[in-house]
Amino acid sequence: MHNDTIIEFAKPTGFSPDPLTDILREGARELLATAVAAEVSEFLGAHKHLLDDEGRRRLVRHGFLPEREVMTGIGKVAVKVPRVRDRGTATDGPKIRFSSSLIPPYLRKSKSVEELLPWLYLKGISTGDFSEALAALVGPDAGGLSSSTVTRLKADWWEEYENWRKRDLTGKRYVYFWADGVYFTPRLDDDRQCLLVIIGADEYGDKDVLAIMDGFRENADSWRELLRGLKKRGLTIAPDLATGDGALGFWTALRDVYPTTREQRCWVHKTANVLAAMPKSLQAKAKAGLQDIWMAETRDEAIAAFDAFVETYGVKYERAVKKLTKDRDVLLTFYDFPAEHWKHIRTTNPIESVFATVRNRTRKTKGCLNRKTALAMVYKLMMSAKKKWRKLNSPNRLPEVIQGVEFKDGLPQIQNAA
């Protein structure tokens, strides 16, 4: 009879409650080390022709700078940046220094964490609770975010916004504008106050945030100030088309500042306004009727669908139908532009899609947002969102729009004539 052999395993001395995150953090550390090492090698290679008085390479590796930690989206990651020594003398000129572009000398938080902070603020996290909120998201080591730190960050964001809104726009050319006045669930200091936003699509089809300003949505003077500011800073060429809500004072201001710009009313806003004046029991059917208008292949088909809607609902729901008919012509302007761009220019979706998420994150915010906080937060959020924006479809059509080629039902007439 054989005795059983029992092998005892030593218990781990440093058990982690979250080993997966530890693995990810260690992988990030090694990846950073490899990337920075490659950066140093490239730097040294670019200066290998420089020699000292003894004929040796002037620039050489010289150990590491003291290890430090950087806060990232997965918590703190330890980094060690190689040190480079310049063996040249005073006669060789100024000392050459290596500075990592991946890990700048004073970096303490990665951009992913910096971009997380405005989201937390708009979610309703108070300044004093940032450390606790971040600890839940990136781990218990999320230090360095005291109330004073967050206050300084907000001051930095405000300064960044101020510099951005004064930037030079000379030489810029935007074919399309989208304009909207955006309200938030937590009010601004004044109940009637909102943020005025313009997004533009340039001649290459890239979308950009042109303006974010606080003002009054119905007030033409606020929009006029915004548009004149764009023009004064170099945006002298008028956009070919602007899309916005029919209730905006924007249109009065646009006609003053850029009188040649064509107007397109937003179908999303228009649909909501018309349906709001109708019984809920009819809204699904009425919405389908409105969709028949703006989804029609040609202007003639759209007009036929328009007339059918008026005939169907005009007698019983005159108020709803008037909301539609008052903007009849400017609801169909998009037919005079490339069909490939219709999905972009029929609505203010480029603005709405960004602010839908922002609004969702403001519902739990207590009290009012002051002016500076709202502008700084929205600016940071839009700059973050902008990185993920797609080009317009078929940007090759934009030069035709700029050159004044006539489009009928989305097709260029020069092609039809051929």
C-alpha positions as CSV (number, residue, x, y, z in Angstrom):
1,M,0.0,0.0,0.0
2,H,1.4,3.3,-1.1
3,N,1.3,6.4,1.0
4,D,-0.3,9.4,-0.8
5,T,2.2,12.1,-1.6
6,I,1.1,15.6,-0.7
7,I,2.8,18.6,-2.2
8,E,2.1,21.9,-0.5
9,F,2.1,25.0,-2.7
10,A,3.2,28.3,-1.2
11,K,0.5,30.9,-1.0
12,P,1.2,34.0,-3.0
13,T,2.4,36.8,-0.8
14,G,1.1,39.7,-2.9
15,F,-2.3,38.6,-4.0
16,S,-4.1,41.3,-6.0
17,P,-7.9,41.7,-5.9
18,D,-7.8,42.6,-9.6
19,P,-5.1,40.6,-11.3
20,L,-6.3,41.4,-14.8
21,T,-5.8,45.1,-14.2
22,D,-2.4,44.4,-12.8
23,I,-1.5,42.5,-16.0
24,L,-2.8,45.3,-18.2
25,R,-0.9,47.9,-16.2
26,E,2.3,45.8,-16.4
27,G,1.8,45.4,-20.1
28,A,1.3,49.1,-20.5
29,R,4.5,49.8,-18.5
30,E,6.5,47.5,-20.8
31,L,4.9,48.9,-23.9
32,L,5.8,52.4,-22.8
33,A,9.4,51.4,-22.0
34,T,9.8,49.9,-25.5
35,A,8.2,52.9,-27.2
36,V,10.4,55.4,-25.4
37,A,13.5,53.2,-26.0
38,A,12.8,53.3,-29.7
39,E,12.3,57.1,-29.5
40,V,15.7,57.5,-27.8
41,S,17.4,55.3,-30.4
42,E,15.9,57.4,-33.2
43,F,17.0,60.6,-31.5
44,L,20.6,59.3,-31.1
45,G,20.6,58.0,-34.7
46,A,19.7,61.5,-35.9
47,H,22.7,62.9,-34.1
48,K,25.2,60.2,-34.7
49,H,27.3,62.5,-37.0
50,L,28.1,64.7,-34.0
51,L,31.5,63.8,-32.4
52,D,33.3,65.1,-29.4
53,D,36.9,66.3,-29.2
54,E,38.1,62.6,-28.9
55,G,36.2,61.5,-31.9
56,R,33.5,59.7,-29.9
57,R,29.8,60.1,-30.4
58,R,28.7,63.3,-28.6
59,L,25.3,62.0,-27.5
60,V,25.1,58.7,-25.6
61,R,22.6,56.9,-23.3
62,H,23.2,57.7,-19.7
63,G,21.0,55.6,-17.4
64,F,17.4,56.7,-16.6
65,L,15.7,59.6,-15.0
66,P,13.9,58.9,-11.7
67,E,10.9,56.7,-12.1
68,R,7.6,58.4,-11.8
69,E,3.9,57.4,-12.2
70,V,1.4,58.7,-14.8
71,M,-2.3,58.4,-14.2
72,T,-4.0,56.7,-17.2
73,G,-7.3,55.1,-18.0
74,I,-6.3,51.9,-16.3
75,G,-4.8,53.6,-13.2
76,K,-1.2,54.6,-12.4
77,V,1.5,53.3,-14.6
78,A,5.2,53.5,-13.6
79,V,7.4,55.0,-16.3
80,K,11.2,55.4,-16.6
81,V,12.5,57.7,-19.3
82,P,16.1,57.2,-20.5
83,R,18.6,59.9,-19.9
84,V,20.8,61.2,-22.7
85,R,24.2,62.7,-22.1
86,D,25.8,65.3,-24.3
87,R,29.6,65.0,-24.0
88,G,30.2,68.1,-26.0
89,T,32.1,71.1,-24.6
90,A,31.2,74.8,-24.5
91,T,32.9,75.3,-27.9
92,D,30.4,72.8,-29.5
93,G,27.5,75.1,-28.8
94,P,24.4,74.7,-26.6
95,K,23.8,71.4,-24.9
96,I,21.5,69.0,-26.8
97,R,18.7,67.6,-24.7
98,F,16.3,64.7,-25.2
99,S,12.7,65.1,-24.4
100,S,10.2,62.3,-24.9
101,S,7.1,63.3,-27.0
102,L,5.3,60.3,-25.4
103,I,6.0,61.3,-21.9
104,P,6.7,65.0,-21.5
105,P,8.7,66.0,-18.5
106,Y,5.8,67.3,-16.4
107,L,3.1,64.8,-17.5
108,R,1.2,63.5,-14.6
109,K,-2.2,62.5,-16.2
110,S,-2.8,61.0,-19.6
111,K,-5.2,62.8,-22.0
112,S,-7.8,60.1,-21.5
113,V,-8.1,61.0,-17.8
114,E,-8.1,64.7,-18.6
115,E,-11.0,64.2,-21.0
116,L,-12.8,62.2,-18.4
117,L,-13.0,65.1,-15.9
118,P,-15.5,67.3,-17.8
119,W,-17.8,64.3,-18.3
120,L,-17.7,63.7,-14.5
121,Y,-18.4,67.4,-13.8
122,L,-21.4,67.5,-16.1
123,K,-22.6,64.2,-14.7
124,G,-23.1,66.0,-11.4
125,I,-19.9,65.1,-9.6
126,S,-18.9,68.0,-7.3
127,T,-15.4,69.3,-7.3
128,G,-14.7,67.7,-3.9
129,D,-15.9,64.2,-5.0
130,F,-13.6,63.9,-8.0
131,S,-11.0,61.6,-6.3
132,E,-13.7,59.2,-5.1
133,A,-15.4,59.1,-8.6
134,L,-12.1,58.5,-10.4
135,A,-11.1,55.8,-7.9
136,A,-14.2,53.9,-8.9
137,L,-13.3,54.2,-12.6
138,V,-9.5,53.8,-12.7
139,G,-8.7,52.2,-9.4
140,P,-8.0,53.2,-5.8
141,D,-4.7,54.9,-6.7
142,A,-6.4,57.8,-8.5
143,G,-4.6,60.4,-6.4
144,G,-3.6,63.9,-7.2
145,L,-7.1,65.1,-8.0
146,S,-7.9,67.3,-5.0
147,S,-10.5,70.1,-5.1
148,S,-7.7,72.6,-5.7
149,T,-6.3,70.5,-8.6
150,V,-9.7,70.3,-10.3
151,T,-10.2,74.0,-9.8
152,R,-6.9,74.7,-11.5
153,L,-7.8,72.3,-14.4
154,K,-11.1,74.2,-14.9
155,A,-9.1,77.4,-15.0
156,D,-6.8,75.9,-17.6
157,W,-9.8,74.7,-19.7
158,W,-11.3,78.2,-19.6
159,E,-8.0,79.7,-20.8
160,E,-7.8,77.1,-23.5
161,Y,-11.4,78.0,-24.6
162,E,-10.6,81.7,-24.6
163,N,-7.5,81.2,-26.8
164,W,-9.6,78.9,-29.2
165,R,-12.4,81.4,-29.7
166,K,-9.9,84.1,-30.7
167,R,-8.1,81.9,-33.2
168,D,-7.3,83.2,-36.7
169,L,-9.6,81.8,-39.4
170,T,-7.9,83.6,-42.3
171,G,-7.9,81.4,-45.4
172,K,-10.5,79.0,-44.1
173,R,-13.4,78.0,-46.4
174,Y,-16.5,76.3,-45.1
175,V,-19.2,75.0,-47.5
176,Y,-21.8,74.1,-45.0
177,F,-22.9,75.5,-41.6
178,W,-25.0,73.8,-38.9
179,A,-26.3,76.1,-36.2
180,D,-28.3,75.5,-33.1
181,G,-29.0,77.0,-29.7
182,V,-28.5,74.3,-27.0
183,Y,-30.2,74.3,-23.6
184,F,-29.2,72.0,-20.7
185,T,-31.3,70.4,-18.0
186,P,-29.2,72.2,-15.3
187,R,-29.9,75.8,-16.2
188,L,-27.3,78.3,-17.0
189,D,-27.3,81.4,-14.8
190,D,-30.2,82.9,-16.8
191,D,-33.1,80.7,-17.6
192,R,-33.3,82.0,-21.1
193,Q,-29.6,81.6,-21.7
194,C,-28.2,78.8,-23.8
195,L,-25.1,77.9,-25.8
196,L,-24.9,79.0,-29.4
197,V,-23.0,76.5,-31.5
198,I,-21.9,76.4,-35.1
199,I,-20.2,73.4,-36.8
200,G,-18.9,73.8,-40.3
201,A,-17.8,71.4,-43.1
202,D,-14.8,72.6,-45.1
203,E,-13.9,72.3,-48.7
204,Y,-12.3,68.8,-48.0
205,G,-15.4,67.4,-46.3
206,D,-13.9,67.6,-42.7
207,K,-16.2,68.9,-40.0
208,D,-15.0,71.4,-37.4
209,V,-16.4,73.3,-34.4
210,L,-16.4,77.0,-35.5
211,A,-18.0,78.7,-32.5
212,I,-19.4,78.1,-29.0
213,M,-20.8,81.1,-27.3
214,D,-23.3,81.8,-24.6
215,G,-26.3,83.9,-25.7
216,F,-30.1,83.9,-26.2
217,R,-31.4,81.4,-28.8
218,E,-34.2,83.6,-30.1
219,N,-32.1,86.7,-30.0
220,A,-30.7,87.8,-33.4
221,D,-28.2,90.1,-31.7
222,S,-26.5,87.2,-30.0
223,W,-26.2,85.3,-33.3
224,R,-25.1,88.4,-35.1
225,E,-22.3,88.9,-32.6
226,L,-21.1,85.3,-33.1
227,L,-21.2,85.5,-36.9
228,R,-19.5,88.9,-37.1
229,G,-16.8,87.5,-34.8
230,L,-16.1,84.7,-37.3
231,K,-16.0,87.1,-40.2
232,K,-13.7,89.5,-38.3
233,R,-11.2,86.7,-37.6
234,G,-10.9,85.8,-41.2
235,L,-13.9,83.8,-42.3
236,T,-14.9,86.2,-45.0
237,I,-16.2,83.7,-47.6
238,A,-19.8,82.9,-46.9
239,P,-20.9,79.3,-46.5
240,D,-23.0,78.0,-49.4
241,L,-25.7,76.5,-47.2
242,A,-26.7,76.8,-43.5
243,T,-28.9,74.3,-41.7
244,G,-30.8,75.2,-38.5
245,D,-34.1,75.3,-36.6
246,G,-36.8,77.6,-37.9
247,A,-37.2,79.4,-34.6
248,L,-33.7,80.7,-34.4
249,G,-32.8,84.4,-34.6
250,F,-29.9,82.9,-36.4
251,W,-31.5,83.5,-39.8
252,T,-31.9,87.2,-39.3
253,A,-28.3,87.5,-38.3
254,L,-27.1,85.2,-41.2
255,R,-28.9,87.4,-43.8
256,D,-27.1,90.4,-42.3
257,V,-23.6,88.9,-42.1
258,Y,-23.6,86.3,-45.0
259,P,-26.5,87.4,-47.2
260,T,-25.6,85.0,-50.1
261,T,-25.9,81.8,-47.9
262,R,-28.8,79.5,-48.8
263,E,-31.1,78.4,-46.0
264,Q,-32.2,74.8,-45.0
265,R,-34.6,74.2,-42.1
266,C,-33.8,71.1,-40.0
267,W,-36.3,68.3,-40.6
268,V,-35.7,66.8,-37.2
269,H,-36.8,70.0,-35.5
270,K,-39.6,70.6,-37.9
271,T,-41.0,67.1,-37.4
272,A,-41.0,67.5,-33.6
273,N,-42.7,70.8,-33.8
274,V,-45.4,69.6,-36.1
275,L,-46.1,66.4,-34.2
276,A,-46.2,68.3,-30.9
277,A,-49.3,70.1,-32.2
278,M,-51.2,66.8,-33.0
279,P,-52.8,64.1,-30.9
280,K,-50.5,61.3,-29.9
281,S,-52.8,58.8,-31.5
282,L,-52.0,60.3,-34.9
283,Q,-48.3,61.1,-34.5
284,A,-46.9,57.8,-35.9
285,K,-49.0,58.1,-39.1
286,A,-48.2,61.9,-39.4
287,K,-44.5,61.2,-38.9
288,A,-44.6,58.7,-41.8
289,G,-46.3,61.4,-43.9
290,L,-43.6,63.9,-43.1
291,Q,-40.9,61.4,-43.9
292,D,-42.4,60.9,-47.3
293,I,-41.6,64.5,-48.0
294,W,-38.0,64.7,-47.1
295,M,-37.1,61.2,-48.3
296,A,-38.6,61.8,-51.8
297,E,-36.2,61.3,-54.6
298,T,-37.1,64.5,-56.4
299,R,-38.4,67.9,-55.5
300,D,-41.6,67.3,-57.5
301,E,-42.3,64.1,-55.5
302,A,-41.6,66.0,-52.3
303,I,-44.0,68.7,-53.3
304,A,-46.7,66.1,-54.0
305,A,-46.1,64.5,-50.6
306,F,-46.2,68.0,-49.0
307,D,-49.6,68.8,-50.6
308,A,-50.9,65.4,-49.6
309,F,-50.0,66.0,-45.9
310,V,-51.6,69.4,-46.0
311,E,-54.8,68.0,-47.5
312,T,-54.9,65.1,-45.0
313,Y,-54.4,67.2,-41.8
314,G,-55.1,70.8,-42.8
315,V,-58.7,71.0,-41.8
316,K,-58.6,69.4,-38.3
317,Y,-55.0,70.3,-37.3
318,E,-54.5,73.7,-38.9
319,R,-52.0,74.8,-36.3
320,A,-49.7,71.8,-36.9
321,V,-49.9,72.3,-40.7
322,K,-49.1,76.0,-40.4
323,K,-45.9,75.1,-38.6
324,L,-45.0,73.0,-41.7
325,T,-46.2,75.3,-44.5
326,K,-44.5,78.5,-43.2
327,D,-41.1,77.0,-44.1
328,R,-42.1,75.2,-47.2
329,D,-39.4,76.5,-49.6
330,V,-36.5,76.4,-47.1
331,L,-37.4,72.9,-46.1
332,L,-36.6,71.7,-49.6
333,T,-33.4,73.7,-50.4
334,F,-31.4,70.5,-50.1
335,Y,-32.6,69.3,-53.5
336,D,-30.3,72.0,-55.0
337,F,-27.2,70.4,-53.5
338,P,-25.5,67.0,-54.2
339,A,-27.6,64.0,-53.4
340,E,-24.6,62.4,-51.6
341,H,-24.8,65.3,-49.0
342,W,-28.5,65.2,-48.4
343,K,-28.2,63.0,-45.3
344,H,-25.8,65.6,-43.8
345,I,-27.6,68.8,-44.7
346,R,-31.3,68.0,-44.1
347,T,-30.8,68.2,-40.3
348,T,-28.7,69.7,-37.6
349,N,-27.7,66.1,-36.5
350,P,-23.9,67.0,-36.4
351,I,-24.8,69.2,-33.4
352,E,-27.6,67.1,-32.0
353,S,-25.7,63.9,-31.9
354,V,-22.9,65.5,-29.8
355,F,-25.3,67.2,-27.3
356,A,-27.6,64.3,-26.9
357,T,-24.9,62.7,-24.9
358,V,-24.0,65.9,-23.1
359,R,-27.6,66.5,-22.1
360,N,-27.9,63.0,-20.8
361,R,-24.9,63.7,-18.5
362,T,-26.4,66.9,-17.1
363,R,-29.6,65.6,-15.7
364,K,-28.2,64.9,-12.3
365,T,-26.3,68.1,-12.0
366,K,-27.5,70.1,-9.1
367,G,-28.4,73.8,-9.4
368,C,-27.2,76.0,-12.2
369,L,-24.0,75.9,-14.3
370,N,-22.3,79.2,-14.3
371,R,-21.3,80.7,-17.6
372,K,-17.6,79.9,-17.5
373,T,-18.1,76.4,-16.3
374,A,-20.6,75.6,-19.0
375,L,-18.5,77.0,-21.8
376,A,-15.3,75.4,-20.7
377,M,-16.9,72.0,-20.2
378,V,-18.8,72.0,-23.5
379,Y,-15.7,73.2,-25.3
380,K,-13.7,70.2,-23.9
381,L,-16.4,67.7,-24.7
382,M,-16.8,69.0,-28.3
383,M,-13.1,68.9,-28.9
384,S,-13.1,65.3,-27.7
385,A,-16.1,64.4,-29.8
386,K,-14.6,66.0,-32.9
387,K,-11.8,63.4,-33.1
388,K,-14.4,60.8,-34.0
389,W,-16.3,62.7,-36.6
390,R,-16.4,61.3,-40.1
391,K,-16.0,63.2,-43.4
392,L,-19.0,64.1,-45.5
393,N,-19.9,61.5,-48.1
394,S,-18.4,62.1,-51.5
395,P,-16.3,65.2,-50.6
396,N,-15.3,65.3,-54.3
397,R,-18.7,67.0,-54.9
398,L,-17.7,70.0,-52.7
399,P,-15.5,71.8,-55.4
400,E,-18.6,71.7,-57.7
401,V,-20.7,73.4,-55.0
402,I,-17.9,76.0,-54.5
403,Q,-17.7,76.6,-58.3
404,G,-21.4,77.3,-58.5
405,V,-22.4,74.2,-60.5
406,E,-26.2,73.9,-60.6
407,F,-27.8,70.9,-59.0
408,K,-31.3,69.7,-59.7
409,D,-32.7,66.9,-57.5
410,G,-29.1,66.2,-56.3
411,L,-27.6,65.8,-59.8
412,P,-25.2,68.3,-61.4
413,Q,-26.7,69.7,-64.5
414,I,-23.4,69.8,-66.5
415,Q,-23.5,66.0,-66.5
416,N,-27.1,65.9,-67.6
417,A,-26.3,68.3,-70.5
418,A,-23.6,66.0,-71.7
